[in-house]
Amino acid sequence: MTPALPGGVVGPDDLSVRPPGLWKRAVLWLLLLAPLFFGTYGFATWATARRAEVGSAVFGWEHLIPLWPWTIVPYWSIDLLYGFSLLVCATRRELDTHGRRLLTAQAIAVSCFLLFPLRFSVERPAQDGVFGWMFDVLMGFDKPFNQAPSLHITLLVVLWVCFAAHSRGIGKLLVHGWFALIGLSVLTTWQHHFVDLPTGVLAGWLCVWLWPDQGPNPLRQAAWTQDPARRRLAWRYLAGAALCALLACLGGAALWLAWPALSLAGVALNYAWLGPAGFQKRADGTLSPAARWLFAPYLLAARINAAWWTRRHPQADAVIDGVWLGPLRAWKAREAWQGDLARTGPAAEAGLVDMTAEMGAHPAGRVYATFPVLDLTVPDPATCQQAAQAIEQMRLRGPVLVACALGYSRSATAVAAWLLCTGRATSVDGAIAQLHRARPQVVLTAAHRAVLEAVGESVLRDAEVRDAAGRDAVGRDAVRRDAAVHDGVGHDGVLDDAVLHDAVLRHARLPMSTGHPRTTPATPTTSATPTTPTTTDTTSPDTSTLLPESRHAL
């Protein structure tokens, strides 16, 4: 049986072990989606046709696009693939996710058709034969409206993702080739202008992003941030999105700025509401395909920015005990810690702790852990402690690179937390001083220090709890010894529960000694079987004098 594909999608061989009732559920989805598709699409066409004037968005070079009548075949084929895609899904989760994507695609496209109506501005010449008949049938339903975003392209993206997940080898090549031909056919059948294609692609990836293969809907766990820094950054990205949108309104080549506008608006939403989850970074370090498409302009700018700021010092720096600090790009230059690998042993493995939310990592099968944190923000204490634990576990197997975009703040905070949690630094100032000695470019603000102070306090509380647990354990051992001497032991030397319970109560009533021998007076019992009073003389000092009063260093 084929294992699950990356992204949680089940492979094609798993169709033989489909859950019971999945076919029926797929038919129910089709019965919901099919009438909704024709009804809402037809309503948008009817409403737009009643408008007095409907404009067009067309580039001057589009008159060079040829009319290829035969491409009506791949154009029509998407209707068949639409229905069949629901039967391909191999799990209930996959089916429901796919159905929601199709439903969302319809809602987005039809809303845009009604709010921003456009029409196709070129008259298609009459066609003969089978292809002409197919065009006539098409035009009986599909009028020259409902242009941007192209619902055909929006659905194409959703269906492409579905079928590509269930194909292998030559089959996957055929899937890619046929779907690419469908995408081309919206132009060569003279059904859409060019602007409808990129807008349809973005709408399709938005549907996939809203209903990911892994994890919940990003809107489900969203909450408005209370962090002033994140709110400020959200407003800045939103301002950038608005500027790009205004420039896109100039038309022509400036229309491409609509993509950065959408990307920056999404980044603003991540900072204000969605958090790091909006970038959909997976456990293997990659961003979801949908996130890579939607945020592509921002991600490209982030890469360029990181390369610029680290151009003079792109390498990582050793901190202590096999832990390195640096930018994410330093992971590719692993020669720096080959010495640490050699010292660790032949089974050593280099590890990567990734603190970025916006950058995809490529651990290449190495030991890897990701703790996504938004750029220019401060990781919370819980994230720092989790990262510190991962660093310490990886360090036992070989050298560890702790990285973020630049290796200056997010990753530095994680390493400082590790220094505190493992006792390699006894104060926040000491941890920061160690980082500055290893990597002078480190930038930790008052907000970072506040988080590290919280980490230090948490470590101290944990130490106190361990001390208290140790005292309780020693005290309980003393109770057991007292019970064994005073009341005897059970069968095979095991204390009876009732004996131990009475001993605990009696031990609690006894005054704590100062290390002198104590005598426990005989205590008569009321059991049916008389017992002989016993006097026990111990020379063991009271356990309170044996417990250290000093705390851990942290």
Buried (B, 14 or more C-beta within 10 A) or exposed (E): EEEEBEBBBBBBEBBEEBEEEBEEBBEBBBEEBEEBBEEBBBEBBEBBEEEEEBEBBBBEEBEEBEEBBEBBBBBBBBEEBBBBBBBBBBBBBBBBBBBBBBBBBBEBBBEBBBEEBBBBBBEBEEBEEEBEEBBEEBEEEBBBBBBBBBBBBBBBBBBBBBBBBBBEEEEBEEBBEBBEBBBBBBBBBBBBBBBBBBBBBBBBBBBBBBBBBEEEEBEEEBEEBEBEBBBEBBEBBBEBBBBBBEBBEEEEEEBBBBBBBBBBBBBBBBBBBBBBBBBBBBEBBBBBBBBBBBBBBBBEBBBEEBBEBBEEBBBBBBBBBBBBBBBBBBBEEBEBBEEBBEEBEEEBBBBBBBBBBBBBBBBEEBBBBBBBBBBBBBBBBEBBBBBBBBBBBBBEBBBBBBBBBBBBBBBBBBBBBBBBBBEBBEBBEBBBEBBEEBBEBBEBEEBBBEBBBBBBEBBBEBBEEEBEEEBEEEBBEBBBBBBBBBBEBBEEEEBBEEBBEBBBEBBEEEEEBEEEEBEBEEEEEEEEEEEEEEEBEBEBBBBBEEEEEEEEEB
